[in-house]
Amino acid sequence: MPRGGAKAERGRPRSVESKQAILMAAWNLLQHCSVRKLSIEAIAREAGVGKTTIYRWWPSKAAVVIDAFLAQVEACLPFPETKTAAESLALQMQQVVKIMGGDVGRIVTQIIAEGQCDSKALESFCDRFLNPRRAAARQVILQGIKSGEFAPDLDPELAMDILYGPIYYRLLVKHLPLDETFAAALSQQAIASILNPKHCR
């Protein structure tokens, strides 16, 4: 932030700085408290802004939390460019397991829990995080079908549930760990189930 009356950095208006401060404040607070206990008042105090500033850009606490979450993970979950669709999926799945095994996973669990009582929170999570990632995965799967790598009659929606469903199962139920062993085994066995048998010969 500029000091002593200095002008804000060119190309970086004060509104952008305020938004980033709010998102960082929300993320920092989530390291010490749950989504349920987090309040707009606490975020405003941590960011050094008024509540009205937050409500100018976000309709609810859940919306702020989801944007703060996205700011941390969006750059970490792209599909890598590889020679095959299967390899791209495997590497991305392993990255998802790694990320969900830490603070990000804890916060995702809390967002989903909030969504059970707040339909708008769950809708926002799906619209902003889940659906765009499913869209990206769908494109990789469709490329694999087109190239003959995956079964020609494969349902992309079902395939995504097969690939990623076990990750969310362990994340939410916590019956077994989200670790490297799981990531390697899941990416290998789940992807094997959608391969085109003719392509494997």
C-alpha positions as CSV (number, residue, x, y, z in Angstrom):
1,M,0.0,0.0,0.0
2,P,1.3,3.5,-0.8
3,R,2.5,5.5,2.1
4,G,2.9,9.2,2.8
5,G,0.4,10.3,0.2
6,A,2.3,8.5,-2.6
7,K,0.2,7.5,-5.6
8,A,-0.9,3.9,-5.9
9,E,1.2,1.8,-8.2
10,R,0.3,2.4,-11.9
11,G,-2.1,-0.2,-13.2
12,R,-3.1,-1.3,-9.7
13,P,-6.0,0.9,-8.5
14,R,-6.9,1.2,-4.8
15,S,-10.0,-1.0,-5.4
16,V,-7.9,-3.9,-6.5
17,E,-5.6,-3.4,-3.5
18,S,-8.6,-3.4,-1.2
19,K,-10.0,-6.5,-2.7
20,Q,-6.7,-8.3,-2.4
21,A,-6.3,-7.2,1.2
22,I,-9.8,-8.5,2.0
23,L,-9.1,-11.9,0.4
24,M,-5.8,-12.2,2.2
25,A,-7.4,-11.2,5.5
26,A,-10.1,-13.9,5.0
27,W,-7.5,-16.5,4.2
28,N,-5.3,-15.6,7.1
29,L,-8.2,-15.8,9.5
30,L,-9.2,-19.2,8.2
31,Q,-5.9,-20.5,9.3
32,H,-7.1,-20.0,12.9
33,C,-10.8,-20.3,12.8
34,S,-13.5,-22.2,11.0
35,V,-15.7,-20.9,8.1
36,R,-18.7,-21.1,10.4
37,K,-17.0,-18.9,13.1
38,L,-15.5,-16.4,10.6
39,S,-17.4,-13.1,10.4
40,I,-17.5,-10.2,8.0
41,E,-16.6,-7.9,10.9
42,A,-13.4,-9.9,11.6
43,I,-12.5,-9.8,7.9
44,A,-13.1,-6.1,7.7
45,R,-11.0,-5.5,10.9
46,E,-8.1,-7.7,9.6
47,A,-8.1,-6.0,6.2
48,G,-8.5,-2.5,7.6
49,V,-11.6,-1.7,5.7
50,G,-15.3,-1.1,6.5
51,K,-18.0,-3.8,6.2
52,T,-19.7,-1.7,3.5
53,T,-16.5,-2.1,1.4
54,I,-16.8,-5.9,1.6
55,Y,-20.5,-5.9,0.8
56,R,-19.8,-3.7,-2.2
57,W,-18.1,-6.6,-3.9
58,W,-19.4,-9.8,-2.2
59,P,-23.0,-10.6,-1.2
60,S,-22.1,-12.8,1.8
61,K,-19.3,-14.2,3.9
62,A,-19.4,-17.5,1.9
63,A,-18.7,-15.5,-1.3
64,V,-15.7,-13.9,0.3
65,V,-14.4,-17.2,1.6
66,I,-14.8,-18.9,-1.8
67,D,-12.9,-16.1,-3.6
68,A,-10.2,-16.2,-0.9
69,F,-9.9,-19.9,-1.5
70,L,-9.8,-19.6,-5.3
71,A,-7.0,-17.0,-5.0
72,Q,-4.9,-19.6,-3.3
73,V,-5.6,-22.6,-5.5
74,E,-6.4,-21.5,-9.0
75,A,-2.8,-21.5,-10.2
76,C,-2.2,-24.9,-8.6
77,L,-4.7,-27.1,-10.4
78,P,-4.3,-26.7,-14.2
79,F,-4.0,-29.7,-16.4
80,P,-0.4,-30.1,-17.5
81,E,0.4,-30.5,-21.2
82,T,1.5,-34.0,-21.8
83,K,1.6,-36.6,-24.7
84,T,-1.5,-38.4,-23.5
85,A,-4.8,-37.5,-21.9
86,A,-4.3,-40.2,-19.3
87,E,-1.0,-38.8,-18.2
88,S,-2.5,-35.3,-18.0
89,L,-5.3,-36.6,-15.8
90,A,-3.0,-38.6,-13.6
91,L,-0.6,-35.7,-12.9
92,Q,-3.5,-33.3,-12.2
93,M,-5.3,-35.8,-9.9
94,Q,-2.1,-36.3,-7.9
95,Q,-1.8,-32.5,-7.5
96,V,-5.4,-32.3,-6.3
97,V,-4.8,-35.0,-3.7
98,K,-1.7,-33.1,-2.5
99,I,-3.5,-29.8,-2.2
100,M,-6.6,-31.3,-0.6
101,G,-4.4,-33.0,2.0
102,G,-3.6,-29.7,3.7
103,D,-5.3,-26.4,4.8
104,V,-7.1,-26.1,1.4
105,G,-8.8,-29.4,2.0
106,R,-9.8,-28.4,5.5
107,I,-11.4,-25.3,4.2
108,V,-13.1,-27.0,1.3
109,T,-14.7,-29.4,3.8
110,Q,-16.0,-26.5,5.8
111,I,-17.4,-24.8,2.7
112,I,-19.2,-27.9,1.7
113,A,-20.5,-28.3,5.3
114,E,-21.8,-24.7,5.2
115,G,-23.5,-25.5,1.9
116,Q,-25.7,-28.1,3.5
117,C,-27.5,-25.3,5.4
118,D,-26.8,-22.5,2.9
119,S,-27.8,-23.5,-0.7
120,K,-26.3,-20.3,-2.1
121,A,-22.9,-21.1,-0.5
122,L,-22.9,-24.5,-2.2
123,E,-24.1,-23.1,-5.5
124,S,-21.3,-20.5,-5.4
125,F,-18.7,-23.2,-4.6
126,C,-19.9,-25.3,-7.6
127,D,-20.2,-22.3,-9.9
128,R,-16.8,-20.8,-9.0
129,F,-14.7,-23.8,-8.3
130,L,-16.1,-27.2,-9.0
131,N,-17.8,-26.7,-12.4
132,P,-14.9,-24.9,-14.1
133,R,-12.6,-27.7,-13.1
134,R,-15.1,-30.3,-14.3
135,A,-15.2,-28.4,-17.6
136,A,-11.5,-28.6,-17.9
137,A,-11.4,-32.3,-17.0
138,R,-14.2,-32.9,-19.5
139,Q,-12.2,-31.4,-22.3
140,V,-9.2,-33.7,-21.5
141,I,-11.5,-36.8,-21.4
142,L,-13.2,-35.8,-24.7
143,Q,-9.7,-35.5,-26.3
144,G,-8.9,-38.9,-25.0
145,I,-12.1,-40.4,-26.5
146,K,-11.4,-38.6,-29.8
147,S,-7.9,-40.0,-30.0
148,G,-9.1,-43.5,-29.1
149,E,-7.2,-43.5,-25.8
150,F,-10.4,-43.8,-23.8
151,A,-13.4,-46.0,-24.4
152,P,-15.6,-44.6,-27.3
153,D,-18.8,-45.0,-25.3
154,L,-17.4,-43.4,-22.1
155,D,-19.7,-41.0,-20.3
156,P,-17.4,-38.0,-19.4
157,E,-19.6,-37.0,-16.4
158,L,-19.4,-40.5,-14.9
159,A,-15.7,-40.7,-15.7
160,M,-15.1,-37.5,-13.7
161,D,-17.0,-39.0,-10.8
162,I,-14.9,-42.2,-11.0
163,L,-11.6,-40.2,-11.1
164,Y,-12.3,-37.5,-8.5
165,G,-15.1,-38.9,-6.3
166,P,-12.7,-41.0,-4.2
167,I,-10.7,-37.8,-3.4
168,Y,-13.7,-36.1,-2.0
169,Y,-14.8,-39.2,-0.2
170,R,-11.6,-39.4,1.8
171,L,-11.6,-35.6,2.2
172,L,-15.1,-35.6,3.8
173,V,-15.2,-38.9,5.6
174,K,-11.5,-38.9,6.7
175,H,-11.5,-42.7,7.0
176,L,-8.2,-43.0,5.2
177,P,-5.4,-40.4,4.4
178,L,-5.0,-38.3,1.4
179,D,-1.4,-39.1,0.8
180,E,1.1,-39.8,-2.1
181,T,0.4,-43.6,-1.9
182,F,-3.3,-43.0,-2.4
183,A,-2.7,-40.4,-5.2
184,A,-0.5,-42.8,-7.2
185,A,-2.8,-45.8,-6.8
186,L,-6.0,-43.8,-7.5
187,S,-4.6,-42.2,-10.6
188,Q,-3.4,-45.5,-12.0
189,Q,-6.4,-47.7,-11.2
190,A,-9.2,-45.1,-11.9
191,I,-7.7,-44.1,-15.2
192,A,-7.2,-47.8,-16.1
193,S,-11.0,-48.2,-15.8
194,I,-11.8,-45.7,-18.5
195,L,-9.1,-46.7,-21.1
196,N,-10.1,-48.1,-24.4
197,P,-9.2,-51.9,-24.3
198,K,-8.3,-51.8,-28.0
199,H,-5.9,-48.9,-27.4
200,C,-4.0,-50.9,-24.7
201,R,-3.2,-53.8,-27.0
